Amino acid sequence: MASTKEITSEIKAEARHVRVSPQKARLVVDMIRGRKAADAVITLRTVNKRIAPAVEKVLKSAIANAVVINEDVDVDKLYVSSAYVNEGPRQKRIRPAPMGRAYRYQRRTSHIVVKVAEKA
């Protein structure tokens, strides 16, 4: 088990197998990296992207995790210390094409990770 100092430094929340391409999710995640947690939530509510509600949910989960792990945490001092998107497994699909052929395509998935920390 990690020591208390490590636990309070960065708290993580993760959403796995989200049905959006990592490239599109990174556009939204890049907007909130380094911001205060409250400002990041407001930003995600105003962004006109389909993935924004999912990223907001992960951010709120990270904030809630910080409160659960350490009750002394001041929510107003939390900021997004790290946020990134990794590629998940691809679903390979086949689409019918003319003359009996088939076109292959891939449905991409993402793993969204948001870490929050308290500013000193």
N, C-alpha and C positions, 0 to 999 in steps of 0.2 A: 504494500500500500504506500502511496505517495505521502510525503510529509505535508503538514498544514500549509507551509509557505508555498509549495508548488501548487496546491489546490487553489489557493486564493489568487495566484498570479494570473492564470488564464483559465477561463471556464469555456467549455466547448459544447456546441450543439451541432447535430449533423442530420441532414435529410438525404437518404440514399435512394437510388433508382427513380429519380424524378424524371418524368417523361418530357424532357426538353434537351436540346443540344447544348453541350457545354459552352460553345461559343456564344450562344444567345444568353445563357445564364451569367456568363462572365461580364457582359455589358452592364448588368444590373448590380452585380456584386462589387464591381470596381467603384461604383458610386458611393458605397457606404463604408469602404475601408478607411479606417483612421478617424471616423467621425464619432461624435458623442452618440450614445445609444438612442436617446430620445430624438435627436436630429435625424438619425438613420431611419427610425420608424416613420417619421413624417415624410422623409424623402421617398421611402418605398410606397407609401400610400398615394403619392402624387405622380409616380412614374407610370407611364402608359405602356407597360410591357406585361405580357401574360404570366411571366415567371415571378413578378414582383410580390404577389401575395404569398407565394411559397417561401421566398427569401425572408419576408417579414415574419412568417411563422417560425422559421428557424432562429431568427434574431430574438424574437420574444421568448423562445424556448431557452436560448442561451442566457438571457437576463433572468428568467425564472430559475434556471439551474444555479446561477450565481447566488441568488437569494436563498435557495434551499441548502446549498453547501456551506455558505457562510452567512449567518443572519445579521452580522455586523456590516455587511456591504451597503454602501450608500448608492442607491440606484442612479441618482443624478450624476455621480462621478464615473459611471461606467462608460467605456468607449469600445468601439470595435477594433480590437488590436490586430486581428487577422481574419480575413475572409477570402476563401478561394473555392474554386469549382474543379473537381476532378471528373474525368470521363468514366462513366459506368459501362456496363455491358451493352453491346449493341444487339438489337433484335433484327435478324436478317429476314427480309420479306421478299416475296415475288409478286410482280404485277403483270397481268396479261398484256401482251404486245401483239401487234399485227402479224398475220401469217403464222399463227401458232407458236410464236416465240414468247419468251418471258424476260422481263426486265427485273434485275435485282436492285433492291434499295435497302437502306439500313435505317432503322429507327433508333436514334441515339438517346442515351440516358445520361444523367448527371448525378454526382454526389456533391451536395452543397455543404460546406463547413464554415461555421461562423464562430469565432472566439472573441469573448469580451474580457476586459480587464479593468481594474479600478485605477484611475489616475491618482498619483500620490499627492 
